[in-house]
């Protein structure tokens, strides 16, 4: 909070910010998501490695419902106020996902 105040009031005093308040309609059009090449690469990788991806995801959904709920709530909120085409927006969940993955590996299931 102090850093935000410092940046907005001292460093970038004359900056103007614009953002639509409600971007859900914009996100349902899929215009921005479909124009990103990373989206198509991500879909292709999910199809190619479906069996390797499916088991850890099912394990995480069954044993770590709070992580699944947090990711779902964050994604829904993100779709309401922003465009989810910036995959860096999901980086805060990387430690949680890696923790679930490590627990999955320790159960003795090979990927």
C-alpha positions, 0 to 999 in steps of 0.5 A: 500500500505505501509503495502504491501511494508513492508510485501514484502520488509522487513518481507517476503523478500525471498518469491516467489509468483506464480499464473497463470495470466489467470485462466478462462480455469481452472475455466471452468473445474470446477475441484476445484469447484466440489471438494469442499463439501461446493459447494454441500451444497450450491447447496442443500440449494439453492434448498431446500430454493428456494422460500425464496431466490428467492424473495429477490434476485429478489427485489435486482436485480430490485431495486439495479441494481448497487449492482447487477452490482458490484457483477457480475463484481467482480465475472467475474474478480475473475474468470479471475484471481483466483479460486472462490472456496474460499467463503471468497472472496465474504465477501466484498459484505456482507454489501451490500447484508445485506443492500438490504435484510434489505430494502426488509424486510422494504417493508413489505414482509415476508420471 
